[in-house]
Amino acid sequence: MLPALTASRRRLPARRVALGAASALLALGALGAQLGGATAPTAQPSLAQSLAPSTWAMDLPVAWLAAPAPRVRTGDLIDVLAVRQGDRAYAVPVAYAARVMAVDDHGIVLELDEEGASAIAIARGGGLLLVPLLRSAR
C-alpha cells in the first residue's frame, strides 16, 4: 500500500489546542462582560424636570454680582441681596432660600418662586447689583 493513501490518525499539536482553548475563553469572557456590565445609560433629567412645581430657573450672570459668589454646589440654598452703591448706598433682600441648580464661571442658575424671580428682575431693571449669600446647612 502506498503511504499517501493510508489514513493515519494525526494528533493536533499541543500548542494549537492551547491557543484554541485560550481564544474560546477570551470570547466567552468578552461576551459575559458585554452582557453583564453593559447597562443602559441613565438619562439625566432636564433642568425643567428637576425644578419644583411653581418655580422657575433664573441665571444670575457674574456681571450682575456686586461680590464674588461663594463656593456653592448644586442643591445649596442661597439668599440674594440687591445693593445700590454710591452716596446713598443701601441693601434690600430680594430672594430667600433659592436653590442652586447649576454653577459655572459665567454665573449661577437658581430655582426661584414667583416673588423671588420678579424681585431680582425689578432690582436689575433698577440698576442694582446682586449679592448671593450662602445659607448654612444646619
TABELPE-V226002 format. One record per helix or strand of 3 or more residues. SS is the DSSP state (H for helix, E for strand). FROM is the first residue (numbers start at 1). TO is the last residue. If there is no record, write none. Layout:
[[SS & FROM & TO] [SS & FROM & TO]]
//
This chain:
[[H & 3 & 5] [H & 14 & 37] [H & 47 & 50] [E & 56 & 61] [H & 62 & 64] [E & 77 & 84] [E & 90 & 104] [E & 107 & 112] [H & 114 & 125] [E & 129 & 134]]
//
